[in-house]
Amino acid sequence: MPKYAFGELEAAIMEIVWHRGWLTVREVVEILRPQRRAAYTTVMTVMNRLAEHAVLERQPTSSGAYRYNARYTREEYSTRASKHSIEELVRRYGDVALVQFLDKLDRVPGDKMNRLRKQLRHDRS
């Protein structure tokens, strides 16, 4: 799990993989082509890095290339990444970070807070 938000190319690659499933680097390059020019080696490096960070999984193909797929759904990744980020903020800044979270929560409308509490109970079960 990376300890950072996705960069622009990483995010574009992840959107493709989340949408399409198992893909080779070449297939991702072809899908990216209308949006941006990205060299095959650049995309391969980024996808390998995402695999090393356990965001993507990879399997060898019969041709020796690799196919990649997301280890987590977009929602699972968002949950894990935000949890990690919050834990890091609290570890680094302690009560100051918690006070800032409380300040933000005080501004959330009641009906939304109820939905969030319900989601939290669901996530914990």
C-alpha positions in Angstrom: 0.0 0.0 0.0 1.6 3.3 -1.1 2.0 6.0 1.5 1.0 8.7 -0.9 -1.8 9.7 -3.2 -1.4 8.6 -6.8 0.4 10.9 -9.1 -1.3 11.9 -12.4 0.0 8.9 -14.5 -0.6 6.4 -11.6 -4.2 7.6 -11.2 -4.8 7.3 -15.0 -3.4 3.8 -15.0 -5.4 2.7 -12.0 -8.6 4.1 -13.5 -8.0 2.0 -16.6 -7.2 -1.2 -14.6 -10.2 -0.7 -12.2 -12.4 -0.3 -15.2 -11.0 -3.1 -17.4 -9.4 -5.6 -15.2 -6.4 -7.7 -16.2 -4.2 -5.9 -18.8 -0.7 -5.9 -20.1 1.5 -2.7 -20.2 1.0 -2.5 -24.0 -2.8 -2.6 -23.6 -2.6 0.2 -21.0 -0.4 2.3 -23.3 -2.9 1.9 -26.1 -5.8 2.9 -23.9 -3.9 5.9 -22.6 -2.8 7.0 -26.1 -5.9 9.2 -27.0 -5.5 11.0 -23.6 -1.7 11.3 -23.3 1.6 10.2 -24.9 3.3 7.9 -22.4 6.3 5.8 -23.3 5.9 2.1 -22.9 8.9 2.0 -20.6 7.4 4.8 -18.4 4.1 3.0 -18.1 5.9 -0.3 -17.4 8.0 1.4 -14.6 4.9 2.9 -13.0 2.9 -0.4 -13.2 5.9 -2.3 -11.7 6.2 0.2 -8.9 2.4 -0.1 -8.2 2.9 -3.9 -8.1 5.9 -3.5 -5.7 3.6 -1.4 -3.4 0.9 -4.1 -3.6 -1.6 -1.9 -5.4 -1.4 -4.1 -8.5 -0.9 -7.8 -8.8 0.8 -9.3 -11.8 0.9 -12.6 -13.6 3.3 -13.7 -16.3 1.8 -14.4 -19.7 2.9 -17.1 -22.1 4.8 -14.4 -24.1 6.9 -13.5 -21.1 5.1 -10.2 -20.5 3.0 -9.5 -17.4 -0.7 -8.9 -17.0 -1.7 -6.6 -14.2 -4.9 -6.3 -12.1 -5.9 -4.2 -9.1 -5.5 -5.8 -5.7 -8.3 -3.7 -4.3 -11.4 -2.2 -5.7 -11.4 1.6 -5.9 -13.5 1.8 -2.8 -11.2 -0.6 -0.8 -8.2 1.3 -1.9 -9.7 4.6 -0.9 -10.6 3.2 2.5 -7.2 1.8 3.1 -5.3 4.9 1.8 -7.4 7.4 3.8 -7.1 5.3 6.9 -3.3 5.2 6.5 -3.2 9.0 5.8 -5.3 9.7 8.9 -3.2 7.4 11.1 0.0 9.1 9.8 -1.4 12.6 10.5 -2.4 11.6 14.0 1.0 10.0 14.6 2.8 13.1 13.3 0.6 15.8 14.8 -1.3 14.2 17.6 -4.0 16.2 19.2 -3.6 19.1 16.8 -4.7 16.8 13.9 -7.6 15.4 16.0 -8.8 18.9 16.8 -8.8 19.7 13.1 -10.9 16.6 12.4 -13.3 17.6 15.1 -13.6 21.1 13.7 -14.5 19.6 10.3 -17.0 17.2 11.8 -18.7 20.1 13.6 -19.5 21.5 10.2 -21.0 18.3 8.7 -24.9 18.5 8.5 -26.7 16.2 10.9 -28.2 14.0 8.1 -24.8 13.4 6.6 -23.3 12.6 10.0 -26.1 10.0 10.5 -25.2 8.4 7.1 -21.5 8.4 8.0 -22.1 6.8 11.4 -24.2 4.1 9.7 -21.4 3.5 7.2 -18.9 3.3 10.0 -21.0 0.7 11.8 -21.2 -1.3 8.6 -17.5 -1.1 7.9 -16.7 -2.3 11.4 -18.9 -5.3 11.2 
